Amino acid sequence: MEKINSSLNKLANTNQFQERYEKLKQEIFEDEQVRLFLNANSSTVTKEMIDKNLGKLYEFTSQSNKCDKCPSLDGCINMMHGYYPKLVVQGKALNLNYEICPRKLAEDEKRKREKLIRSLYVPKDILKATIEDFSQTDDENKRLGVLGKAMAFIMEYEPGKRQKGLYIYGKFGVGKTYLLGAIANELAERQISSLIVYVPDYLRELKGSIGDNTVNEKIEMVKTAPVLMLDDIGAESMTSWGRDEVFGPILQFRMLENLPTFFTSNFDMNGLENHLTFSQRGEKEEVKAARVLERIQYLAEPVKLDGINRRR
């Protein structure tokens, strides 16, 4: 141990070491953030404290402060990935507290929002949709009415309050599903959970789940979503079972519990009524169709979305 200390003392006393040491000190004191910290704490920070804690000061200057030296979150250069150092006075010592950086904070918030948006059989790009992208199109004027109603819902939403969703109908490819994703993301910004369901695939899964007794569980999940979005209703092959045992109970529950519900469809209300009236086997059941349609009209306001087909 004495030999090691002796060697270190000899090294410290060499001109080369002293030159490097003085140069390092100069670099530390030229750092703007260090100067600001020392000026702000001049009444408590002594020269002795500075000399004893040069290592902490160097650690501070060698790292990125609030992402100023990092190209991205993945490219974070700091000792603690996603955290930046903050100089503090603790007793008679200088120390570093590590705080979450703006980029990591934004990423964590994004992931938190994504967890608020659940989806079944909906393309991943829809979950990245934004109101801004939806509105900035060549046919913006045709979309302002729908957009205004969507934003009004988002701004006025209160859990438990009776609020109508939207029944968004229009031609193929005009952005009906994209708008649902944008609404879901805006709601997530406000910490409001939603569920987007692509109806044809959901019904197919329910039929396949009859054998493993999970049908009720999967219906319950859709029933109780704080904000439900049923995408492409009317594109499924309508059966009496799907209409009366799936849609009927879901919509009835949501109507009684004041749970907002959105729909998209290629059909207007008259077209949807016709679709619900005739089952896959050709049976005509007007009363049962009218009952489901009445619930949809209670839950959502019909609004037409016009525009060009973006899938072409």
ZALOGU-632303 format. One record per residue: y, x negated, z of N, C-alpha, C, O in turn; residue in one letter. Coordinates in steps of 0.02 Angstrom, whole numbers, padded with zeros to 5 digits, always signed. Example, Ala and Ser with C-alpha at 12.3 -4.5 7.8 and 13.67 -1.06 7.14 Angstrom:
% residues 2
-00284-00660+00390-00225-00615+00390-00165-00660+00390-00166-00712+00423A/-00112-00642+00354-00053-00684+00357+00002-00645+00394+00057-00670+00402S/
% end
This chain:
% residues 312
-00060-00042+00000+00000+00000+00000+00063-00044+00000+00110-00030-00036M/+00062-00098+00042+00120-00143+00047+00131-00177-00020+00188-00189-00040E/+00075-00194-00055+00082-00227-00120+00115-00180-00171+00156-00201-00211K/+00096-00115-00169+00125-00067-00214+00200-00059-00201+00240-00061-00248I/+00218-00051-00137+00289-00044-00120+00328-00106-00140+00385-00102-00164N/+00298-00163-00130+00330-00227-00148+00343-00229-00223+00396-00250-00246S/+00293-00208-00261+00300-00208-00334+00354-00160-00357+00393-00176-00402S/+00357-00101-00325+00408-00051-00343+00478-00077-00326+00526-00067-00364L/+00484-00110-00268+00549-00137-00248+00573-00191-00297+00632-00194-00315N/+00526-00233-00319+00543-00285-00367+00566-00254-00433+00613-00277-00464K/+00529-00200-00453+00546-00165-00516+00615-00134-00511+00655-00137-00558L/+00629-00104-00453+00693-00070-00443+00751-00119-00443+00807-00100-00460A/+00738-00181-00425+00791-00231-00421+00803-00269-00486+00848-00310-00490N/+00763-00254-00537+00772-00288-00601+00832-00259-00637+00848-00200-00629T/+00865-00300-00677+00924-00277-00714+00906-00220-00762+00944-00172-00770N/+00847-00226-00794+00827-00176-00843+00820-00107-00810+00842-00057-00837Q/+00788-00107-00751+00779-00044-00716+00846-00014-00696+00857+00046-00704F/+00891-00057-00670+00957-00033-00648+00997-00004-00707+01031+00047-00700Q/+00991-00037-00764+01026-00012-00823+01000+00057-00843+01039+00103-00858E/+00934+00065-00844+00905+00130-00862+00923+00183-00811+00936+00241-00828R/+00923+00162-00747+00940+00209-00693+01011+00234-00699+01025+00293-00693Y/+01058+00187-00712+01128+00205-00719+01140+00249-00781+01180+00295-00780E/+01104+00233-00835+01110+00273-00896+01085+00344-00884+01114+00392-00909K/+01030+00349-00846+01002+00415-00830+01051+00456-00788+01060+00515-00800L/+01081+00423-00739+01130+00457-00697+01189+00482-00738+01214+00537-00729K/+01211+00439-00785+01267+00458-00827+01250+00520-00869+01291+00565-00877Q/+01189+00520-00896+01168+00578-00937+01165+00641-00895+01184+00695-00918E/+01142+00634-00833+01137+00692-00788+01206+00720-00773+01216+00781-00776I/+01254+00676-00758+01321+00699-00738+01363+00721-00798+01415+00752-00790F/+01341+00703-00857+01375+00727-00917+01352+00798-00937+01384+00830-00979E/+01297+00820-00907+01272+00887-00922+01321+00939-00895+01340+00938-00837D/+01342+00985-00939+01393+01034-00921+01370+01078-00863+01409+01093-00818E/+01307+01101-00865+01282+01145-00813+01279+01111-00745+01292+01141-00693Q/+01261+01046-00745+01260+01007-00683+01331+01001-00655+01342+01010-00595V/+01378+00986-00699+01448+00979-00676+01473+01045-00647+01506+01045-00595R/+01458+01100-00680+01480+01165-00654+01450+01179-00586+01484+01205-00541L/+01385+01162-00578+01351+01174-00514+01382+01132-00459+01395+01157-00404F/+01393+01067-00473+01420+01023-00422+01492+01043-00404+01510+01039-00345L/+01531+01063-00452+01600+01086-00437+01599+01149-00395+01639+01156-00348N/+01554+01195-00411+01550+01259-00374+01526+01248-00303+01541+01288-00259A/+01488+01194-00292+01460+01181-00225+01486+01116-00195+01453+01085-00154N/+01547+01097-00214+01576+01032-00191+01585+01029-00116+01585+00974-00087S/+01592+01086-00084+01603+01086-00012+01539+01074+00028+01541+01056+00087S/+01481+01084-00005+01417+01076+00032+01374+01019+00005+01333+00992+00042T/+01382+01001-00058+01340+00949-00088+01372+00881-00078+01428+00869-00100V/+01337+00836-00044+01362+00769-00031+01333+00719-00080+01285+00733-00115T/+01363+00659-00083+01339+00606-00126+01268+00587-00107+01226+00573-00150K/+01254+00586-00041+01186+00570-00018+01135+00621-00044+01080+00602-00064E/+01153+00686-00042+01109+00738-00068+01096+00728-00143+01040+00738-00167M/+01149+00709-00179+01141+00699-00251+01094+00640-00265+01050+00645-00306I/+01105+00584-00229+01064+00525-00239+00990+00538-00223+00945+00514-00258D/+00979+00577-00170+00910+00591-00150+00875+00639-00198+00813+00641-00201K/+00914+00679-00235+00885+00731-00277+00900+00722-00351+00903+00771-00389N/+00908+00660-00371+00920+00646-00442+00861+00670-00485+00869+00691-00542L/+00801+00665-00456+00741+00688-00492+00745+00762-00509+00726+00783-00564G/+00770+00802-00462+00777+00874-00473+00831+00887-00526+00824+00931-00569K/+00886+00849-00522+00939+00857-00571+00915+00838-00641+00932+00871-00690L/+00875+00785-00645+00848+00765-00710+00800+00818-00737+00801+00835-00796Y/+00758+00844-00692+00711+00898-00713+00750+00958-00740+00729+00990-00788E/+00807+00971-00709+00849+01027-00732+00877+01014-00802+00873+01057-00846F/+00905+00953-00812+00938+00938-00876+00888+00930-00934+00906+00939-00992T/+00826+00913-00918+00777+00900-00971+00745+00965-00997+00705+00963-01044S/+00762+01021-00967+00731+01084-00987+00781+01131-01020+00842+01120-01017Q/+00754+01182-01050+00795+01232-01084+00824+01280-01033+00788+01304-00989S/+00889+01295-01040+00921+01341-00994+00935+01406-01031+00977+01409-01076N/+00899+01458-01012+00906+01524-01045+00896+01520-01120+00933+01549-01160K/+00844+01482-01139+00821+01478-01208+00866+01437-01254+00858+01440-01315C/+00914+01398-01227+00961+01363-01271+00929+01306-01310+00956+01284-01361D/+00871+01280-01287+00838+01225-01323+00771+01245-01353+00736+01203-01381K/+00752+01308-01346+00686+01331-01370+00693+01370-01435+00736+01413-01441C/+00651+01354-01485+00654+01391-01548+00629+01463-01542+00650+01507-01579P/+00583+01474-01495+00553+01540-01485+00518+01541-01418+00514+01489-01384S/+00492+01599-01399+00454+01603-01336+00391+01561-01341+00374+01525-01293L/+00356+01564-01397+00296+01523-01406+00313+01449-01406+00271+01407-01387D/+00374+01432-01427+00394+01362-01429+00432+01340-01367+00469+01291-01370G/+00424+01375-01312+00459+01359-01250+00441+01288-01227+00382+01269-01225C/+00492+01247-01211+00481+01177-01192+00477+01168-01117+00464+01113-01093I/+00489+01220-01079+00494+01213-01006+00427+01204-00972+00375+01222-00998N/+00431+01176-00911+00370+01164-00872+00334+01230-00858+00272+01233-00862M/+00371+01281-00842+00343+01348-00833+00361+01389-00894+00419+01408-00904M/+00311+01403-00935+00321+01438-00999+00354+01506-00987+00329+01548-00950H/+00413+01516-01019+00448+01580-01013+00493+01584-00952+00520+01638-00937G/+00503+01528-00917+00547+01527-00859+00595+01469-00864+00577+01416-00890Y/+00656+01478-00840+00706+01424-00843+00727+01404-00772+00725+01446-00727Y/+00747+01340-00762+00765+01317-00695+00837+01336-00676+00881+01337-00718P/+00846+01349-00613+00913+01364-00587+00924+01320-00525+00884+01322-00478K/+00978+01281-00525+00993+01237-00469+01017+01277-00408+01058+01323-00414L/+00990+01260-00350+01011+01294-00288+01016+01242-00232+00984+01189-00234V/+01057+01257-00182+01062+01216-00122+01018+01247-00069+01026+01306-00051V/+00971+01207-00043+00928+01231+00011+00934+01183+00070+00906+01129+00070Q/+00973+01203+00120+00985+01159+00176+01024+01098+00154+01080+01104+00128G/+00995+01039+00164+01027+00977+00143+00993+00947+00082+00994+00887+00071K/+00964+00990+00042+00929+00967-00019+00948+01010-00078+00970+01068-00071A/+00940+00981-00137+00948+01019-00200+00878+01037-00224+00832+00997-00221L/+00872+01097-00249+00806+01119-00272+00813+01161-00335+00869+01178-00356N/+00756+01177-00365+00755+01218-00426+00716+01282-00413+00659+01281-00390L/+00748+01338-00429+00712+01402-00432+00701+01419-00506+00746+01411-00547N/+00640+01442-00521+00626+01460-00591+00631+01536-00600+00600+01574-00564Y/+00672+01556-00648+00683+01627-00662+00660+01643-00732+00660+01600-00776E/+00640+01706-00743+00615+01727-00808+00670+01722-00861+00727+01742-00849I/+00652+01695-00919+00703+01684-00971+00714+01748-01011+00671+01793-01010C/+00770+01753-01047+00785+01815-01085+00731+01833-01136+00715+01892-01144P/+00702+01783-01169+00651+01798-01220+00587+01826-01189+00558+01873-01215R/+00567+01796-01133+00506+01821-01100+00519+01891-01071+00476+01934-01073K/+00579+01901-01045+00598+01966-01018+00594+02019-01074+00568+02074-01063L/+00621+02001-01132+00619+02048-01189+00547+02061-01212+00530+02118-01228A/+00506+02008-01213+00436+02015-01233+00397+02058-01183+00358+02101-01203E/+00409+02047-01119+00376+02087-01067+00396+02161-01072+00355+02205-01064D/+00460+02173-01086+00484+02242-01094+00452+02274-01154+00434+02333-01153E/+00445+02235-01208+00415+02261-01269+00342+02281-01256+00320+02335-01277K/+00305+02238-01221+00235+02254-01205+00230+02314-01159+00184+02355-01165R/+00277+02319-01113+00277+02377-01068+00289+02441-01108+00257+02492-01095K/+00335+02437-01156+00349+02496-01199+00288+02514-01240+00271+02573-01248R/+00254+02462-01267+00195+02475-01308+00141+02510-01269+00104+02551-01297E/+00136+02494-01205+00086+02527-01163+00102+02601-01152+00057+02641-01138K/+00166+02618-01159+00186+02688-01151+00169+02730-01212+00166+02792-01208L/+00157+02697-01268+00141+02733-01330+00067+02726-01344+00044+02672-01364I/+00030+02778-01334-00041+02778-01351-00050+02811-01419-00009+02853-01439R/-00102+02792-01454-00112+02821-01520-00186+02827-01535-00227+02788-01510S/-00203+02876-01576-00272+02885-01599-00270+02889-01675-00243+02936-01705L/-00300+02838-01707-00309+02836-01781-00243+02832-01819-00239+02854-01876Y/-00191+02805-01787-00126+02799-01821-00116+02726-01840-00128+02681-01800V/-00094+02711-01902-00084+02642-01925-00038+02603-01878+00010+02630-01851P/-00054+02539-01868-00016+02498-01820+00057+02491-01839+00100+02487-01795K/+00072+02490-01904+00142+02481-01924+00185+02540-01902+00246+02533-01892D/+00154+02598-01894+00192+02657-01871+00216+02646-01799+00269+02672-01780I/+00178+02609-01760+00197+02597-01690+00255+02549-01684+00282+02539-01629L/+00276+02519-01740+00335+02474-01740+00396+02508-01771+00447+02476-01781K/+00390+02572-01786+00443+02608-01821+00506+02614-01777+00501+02618-01716A/+00564+02613-01809+00627+02620-01773+00670+02674-01805+00666+02687-01865T/+00711+02705-01765+00758+02755-01790+00806+02723-01840+00823+02754-01891I/+00826+02662-01826+00873+02627-01870+00843+02618-01940+00877+02632-01989E/+00781+02595-01944+00749+02587-02009+00739+02653-02044+00746+02658-02105D/+00724+02705-02006+00714+02771-02036+00779+02796-02068+00777+02827-02122F/+00835+02783-02035+00898+02810-02060+00928+02770-02117+00965+02797-02158S/+00911+02705-02121+00941+02662-02172+00900+02664-02236+00865+02616-02253Q/+00904+02719-02272+00868+02727-02335+00915+02756-02387+00969+02780-02371T/+00893+02752-02450+00935+02777-02506+00947+02852-02501+00999+02877-02524D/+00899+02888-02470+00907+02961-02466+00926+02982-02395+00903+03033-02370D/+00969+02941-02363+00988+02952-02293+01016+03022-02282+01001+03054-02231E/+01058+03046-02329+01090+03111-02320+01040+03169-02313+01053+03218-02279N/+00982+03161-02347+00931+03214-02344+00894+03213-02276+00859+03261-02260K/+00903+03159-02238+00864+03150-02177+00905+03159-02114+00878+03160-02059R/+00972+03166-02122+01015+03168-02064+01001+03228-02019+01006+03223-01958L/+00984+03285-02049+00971+03345-02008+00911+03336-01962+00915+03352-01903G/+00857+03309-01990+00797+03296-01950+00811+03243-01897+00792+03249-01839V/+00847+03191-01918+00862+03136-01873+00905+03159-01814+00894+03139-01757L/+00953+03202-01829+00996+03228-01776+00957+03268-01724+00969+03262-01664G/+00910+03309-01748+00869+03348-01701+00823+03303-01660+00812+03315-01601K/+00797+03251-01692+00753+03204-01656+00792+03168-01601+00768+03161-01545A/+00853+03145-01617+00894+03109-01568+00916+03156-01512+00921+03135-01454M/+00930+03219-01529+00949+03267-01477+00892+03277-01427+00904+03280-01367A/+00830+03280-01453+00773+03287-01407+00768+03226-01362+00759+03233-01301F/+00774+03167-01392+00766+03104-01353+00819+03101-01298+00802+03084-01241I/+00880+03117-01314+00935+03111-01266+00930+03164-01211+00951+03152-01154M/+00903+03221-01227+00902+03277-01179+00836+03284-01141+00830+03328-01098E/+00787+03242-01157+00720+03251-01127+00722+03244-01051+00751+03198-01023Y/+00690+03292-01018+00680+03290-00945+00610+03316-00931+00592+03370-00955E/+00569+03280-00893+00502+03303-00877+00504+03371-00843+00544+03382-00797P/+00461+03417-00866+00456+03483-00836+00504+03534-00865+00495+03594-00855G/+00555+03511-00901+00603+03557-00931+00576+03583-00997+00545+03545-01035K/+00586+03647-01011+00561+03674-01074+00604+03649-01131+00663+03665-01136R/+00573+03609-01174+00607+03582-01233+00562+03588-01293+00503+03570-01290Q/+00589+03613-01347+00550+03617-01408+00546+03549-01441+00595+03512-01445K/+00485+03533-01465+00478+03475-01509+00497+03496-01579+00534+03544-01589G/+00473+03459-01628+00488+03474-01698+00424+03484-01737+00375+03448-01728L/+00425+03532-01782+00371+03540-01831+00400+03513-01896+00436+03548-01932Y/+00384+03450-01912+00414+03415-01969+00368+03424-02030+00312+03399-02030I/+00393+03458-02080+00351+03467-02139+00387+03441-02202+00448+03436-02203Y/+00348+03424-02252+00377+03399-02314+00323+03369-02358+00264+03371-02341G/+00344+03342-02415+00298+03315-02464+00265+03251-02437+00284+03225-02384K/+00215+03227-02474+00181+03165-02457+00230+03106-02459+00273+03103-02503F/+00223+03061-02411+00258+02996-02414+00332+02996-02398+00365+02946-02411G/+00359+03050-02371+00431+03052-02358+00450+03021-02290+00509+03014-02274V/+00400+03004-02250+00414+02970-02186+00404+03013-02124+00433+02999-02072G/+00363+03064-02129+00352+03109-02072+00318+03071-02014+00341+03074-01957K/+00265+03036-02030+00229+02998-01978+00271+02941-01951+00271+02927-01892T/+00309+02909-01996+00353+02854-01975+00404+02879-01924+00419+02845-01875Y/+00430+02938-01937+00479+02967-01890+00448+02979-01821+00481+02968-01770L/+00386+03001-01820+00352+03009-01755+00349+02943-01717+00364+02940-01657L/+00331+02889-01753+00329+02823-01721+00396+02802-01695+00402+02773-01641G/+00449+02816-01734+00517+02798-01713+00537+02836-01650+00568+02809-01605A/+00520+02901-01649+00536+02942-01590+00498+02916-01529+00525+02910-01474I/+00434+02899-01539+00393+02872-01484+00423+02808-01456+00423+02798-01395A/+00448+02765-01500+00477+02702-01477+00543+02713-01440+00557+02680-01390N/+00583+02760-01463+00645+02776-01427+00630+02805-01358+00664+02789-01310E/+00578+02847-01354+00559+02874-01289+00533+02819-01242+00548+02819-01182L/+00495+02772-01271+00469+02716-01231+00526+02674-01202+00521+02649-01147A/+00582+02667-01241+00640+02631-01215+00666+02663-01151+00696+02630-01109E/+00654+02728-01145+00677+02765-01087+00620+02776-01037+00624+02818-00992R/+00565+02736-01045+00508+02738-01000+00472+02805-01001+00446+02828-00950Q/+00470+02838-01060+00437+02902-01068+00374+02892-01110+00377+02866-01166I/+00318+02912-01084+00253+02902-01117+00241+02955-01170+00261+03013-01162S/+00208+02934-01224+00191+02982-01277+00123+02965-01307+00096+02910-01297S/+00095+03012-01343+00030+03003-01376+00035+03030-01447+00052+03088-01458L/+00019+02986-01496+00019+03007-01567-00054+03013-01589-00093+02966-01580I/-00071+03069-01618-00141+03083-01638-00143+03102-01712-00109+03149-01733V/-00183+03067-01751-00194+03087-01820-00249+03140-01819-00307+03126-01805Y/-00230+03202-01834-00272+03261-01822-00340+03259-01857-00390+03271-01824V/-00344+03245-01923-00409+03248-01957-00461+03202-01924-00518+03222-01914P/-00442+03140-01908-00490+03094-01878-00506+03113-01806-00562+03103-01783D/-00457+03141-01771-00469+03163-01702-00523+03218-01701-00568+03216-01659Y/-00517+03266-01746-00567+03320-01748-00635+03294-01768-00686+03317-01742L/-00637+03245-01814-00701+03215-01833-00734+03181-01773-00794+03186-01763R/-00693+03146-01733-00722+03113-01674-00747+03164-01623-00800+03154-01593E/-00710+03217-01614-00732+03269-01567-00800+03297-01587-00843+03307-01544L/-00809+03310-01651-00874+03336-01674-00929+03286-01660-00985+03305-01640K/-00914+03221-01669-00964+03170-01656-00977+03158-01582-01026+03125-01564G/-00933+03185-01540-00939+03174-01467-00976+03230-01432-00987+03227-01371S/-00996+03281-01469-01030+03338-01438-01095+03315-01405-01113+03339-01351I/-01130+03269-01436-01194+03245-01409-01187+03204-01346-01233+03205-01305G/-01131+03168-01335-01125+03126-01275-01081+03158-01221-01061+03125-01173D/-01066+03222-01230-01030+03261-01179-00962+03232-01160-00941+03236-01102N/-00927+03204-01210-00860+03178-01195-00805+03219-01228-00746+03200-01227T/-00824+03276-01257-00775+03317-01292-00720+03341-01245-00661+03334-01261V/-00738+03367-01188-00688+03393-01141-00640+03339-01117-00580+03351-01110N/-00667+03280-01106-00626+03223-01084-00574+03205-01138-00516+03192-01122E/-00595+03206-01201-00550+03188-01255-00499+03243-01269-00442+03229-01290K/-00518+03304-01258-00470+03359-01265-00419+03356-01208-00360+03368-01218I/-00443+03341-01148-00400+03338-01089-00345+03285-01097-00288+03297-01077E/-00363+03228-01126-00314+03175-01136-00257+03198-01180-00199+03183-01166M/-00273+03236-01233-00222+03261-01278-00182+03317-01246-00121+03322-01254V/-00217+03360-01211-00186+03417-01176-00128+03394-01131-00075+03425-01131K/-00140+03341-01093-00096+03324-01037-00045+03269-01053-00008+03248-01008T/-00043+03244-01115+00006+03191-01132+00077+03217-01119+00093+03273-01137A/+00119+03176-01087+00188+03198-01073+00225+03221-01136+00259+03273-01135P/+00219+03183-01189+00245+03203-01254+00189+03192-01305+00166+03136-01314V/+00169+03246-01339+00113+03242-01386+00140+03247-01457+00185+03287-01471L/+00111+03207-01502+00130+03209-01573+00067+03218-01615+00027+03171-01620M/+00059+03276-01644+00000+03290-01686+00019+03279-01759+00056+03317-01789L/-00009+03225-01787+00010+03204-01854-00036+03233-01907-00097+03229-01900D/-00007+03261-01959-00043+03286-02018-00087+03346-02002-00144+03350-02026D/-00062+03392-01963-00100+03453-01951-00101+03493-02017-00050+03499-02051I/-00158+03519-02034-00167+03552-02098-00205+03511-02148-00228+03537-02199G/-00212+03445-02134-00250+03401-02180-00324+03403-02163-00366+03378-02202A/-00342+03431-02105-00412+03434-02085-00448+03492-02119-00416+03539-02143E/-00513+03488-02121-00553+03545-02144-00557+03594-02086-00590+03581-02035S/-00524+03651-02093-00519+03697-02037-00585+03734-02023-00616+03762-02068M/-00605+03732-01961-00663+03770-01938-00640+03816-01882-00589+03804-01850T/-00678+03868-01870-00662+03913-01814-00663+03874-01749-00622+03886-01704S/-00710+03828-01742-00716+03788-01681-00654+03745-01670-00626+03744-01615W/-00631+03710-01722-00572+03668-01716-00510+03708-01699-00470+03687-01657G/-00503+03766-01730-00444+03808-01718-00445+03840-01649-00395+03839-01613R/-00503+03870-01631-00506+03911-01571-00526+03873-01508-00504+03890-01453D/-00567+03820-01515-00591+03784-01457-00554+03718-01445-00559+03689-01390E/-00518+03695-01494-00481+03632-01486-00405+03646-01486-00373+03638-01434V/-00378+03667-01543-00306+03679-01546-00283+03733-01498-00233+03726-01464F/-00321+03788-01495-00301+03844-01453-00290+03823-01381-00235+03833-01354G/-00340+03794-01347-00331+03774-01277-00278+03720-01267-00241+03721-01218P/-00274+03672-01313-00224+03619-01307-00154+03648-01308-00113+03633-01265I/-00141+03689-01358-00074+03717-01366-00057+03767-01310+00000+03770-01288L/-00107+03805-01288-00096+03852-01233-00076+03815-01170-00030+03835-01135Q/-00112+03762-01154-00098+03723-01094-00028+03694-01097+00010+03697-01049F/-00010+03665-01154+00055+03633-01162+00112+03684-01159+00166+03669-01136R/+00098+03743-01184+00148+03796-01181+00161+03817-01109+00219+03825-01089M/+00108+03825-01070+00115+03846-01000+00147+03792-00956+00183+03808-00909L/+00133+03729-00973+00157+03673-00931+00223+03644-00956+00247+03594-00928E/+00252+03674-01007+00315+03648-01036+00309+03575-01056+00352+03534-01038N/+00257+03558-01093+00246+03490-01116+00266+03486-01190+00234+03518-01232L/+00318+03449-01206+00344+03447-01275+00291+03423-01325+00251+03378-01311P/+00291+03454-01384+00241+03439-01435+00274+03435-01503+00314+03478-01522T/+00257+03382-01540+00282+03373-01608+00223+03381-01657+00165+03369-01640F/+00240+03401-01717+00190+03409-01769+00218+03381-01835+00279+03383-01846F/+00174+03354-01877+00193+03341-01946+00142+03376-01991+00084+03383-01973T/+00165+03397-02049+00119+03432-02095+00149+03432-02166+00210+03428-02175S/+00105+03438-02215+00128+03450-02283+00142+03524-02294+00174+03543-02344N/+00119+03566-02248+00129+03639-02254+00192+03660-02217+00208+03633-02164F/+00228+03708-02245+00277+03744-02205+00238+03793-02161+00177+03795-02164D/+00273+03833-02121+00239+03878-02075+00194+03930-02111+00140+03945-02087M/+00218+03955-02166+00177+04004-02204+00113+03971-02231+00059+04000-02228N/+00121+03911-02257+00063+03875-02283+00013+03858-02228-00047+03862-02238G/+00039+03840-02169-00006+03823-02113-00042+03886-02089-00102+03883-02073L/-00007+03942-02088-00039+04005-02068-00098+04021-02115-00151+04043-02092E/-00088+04012-02178-00141+04024-02226-00199+03976-02215-00257+03996-02219N/-00183+03913-02201-00235+03863-02188-00276+03881-02126-00337+03874-02125H/-00242+03905-02074-00277+03923-02012-00317+03988-02019-00365+03999-01983L/-00296+04029-02065-00329+04094-02074-00399+04089-02103-00444+04125-02083T/-00407+04044-02151-00472+04038-02186-00510+03977-02161-00487+03921-02168F/-00568+03989-02131-00609+03935-02105-00646+03901-02162-00645+03924-02219S/-00679+03846-02145-00716+03806-02194-00769+03849-02229-00786+03836-02287Q/-00795+03897-02194-00848+03940-02223-00819+04000-02262-00856+04043-02285R/-00753+04002-02268-00721+04055-02307-00707+04118-02268-00687+04168-02297G/-00717+04117-02202-00704+04176-02160-00629+04185-02152-00592+04137-02142E/-00606+04247-02156-00535+04263-02148-00524+04291-02078-00549+04344-02060K/-00485+04254-02038-00474+04274-01968-00399+04272-01953-00374+04224-01923E/-00365+04322-01974-00292+04325-01971-00265+04325-01899-00216+04292-01883E/-00298+04363-01856-00274+04370-01787-00278+04303-01750-00231+04283-01716V/-00335+04269-01756-00343+04205-01722-00295+04153-01749-00268+04111-01712K/-00284+04155-01816-00236+04108-01846-00166+04122-01821-00128+04075-01805A/-00148+04185-01816-00081+04205-01793-00069+04183-01721-00014+04164-01702A/-00123+04185-01681-00117+04165-01611-00100+04090-01605-00057+04071-01565R/-00133+04049-01644-00120+03977-01643-00050+03963-01671-00013+03923-01643V/-00032+03996-01725+00033+03986-01756+00089+04006-01708+00141+03972-01705L/+00079+04059-01670+00129+04081-01621+00142+04027-01569+00199+04016-01548E/+00089+03993-01548+00096+03939-01498+00133+03880-01528+00175+03849-01494R/+00119+03864-01591+00155+03809-01624+00229+03825-01628+00271+03782-01615I/+00245+03887-01647+00315+03907-01653+00351+03907-01585+00411+03895-01581Q/+00314+03921-01532+00342+03918-01464+00358+03846-01445+00408+03832-01413Y/+00314+03800-01466+00320+03730-01445+00367+03689-01488+00396+03640-01465L/+00376+03708-01551+00412+03664-01597+00456+03703-01646+00440+03759-01667A/+00512+03672-01663+00559+03701-01712+00542+03674-01782+00538+03613-01791E/+00531+03718-01830+00516+03694-01898+00577+03660-01929+00633+03686-01926P/+00566+03602-01960+00620+03567-01993+00591+03529-02053+00541+03494-02047V/+00623+03537-02110+00598+03506-02171+00625+03435-02178+00685+03423-02168K/+00581+03388-02195+00601+03319-02209+00596+03307-02284+00542+03311-02313L/+00652+03293-02314+00653+03282-02386+00661+03207-02401+00675+03168-02355D/+00652+03189-02463+00662+03119-02481+00613+03098-02535+00573+03137-02559G/+00617+03033-02553+00572+03007-02604+00506+02987-02574+00501+02975-02513I/+00454+02985-02615+00387+02964-02593+00385+02888-02588+00387+02854-02640N/+00381+02861-02528+00382+02789-02518+00314+02756-02526+00308+02695-02519R/+00264+02795-02540+00197+02765-02550+00185+02745-02622+00136+02711-02638R/+00229+02765-02666+00220+02749-02737+00244+02679-02752+00240+02656-02809R/
% end
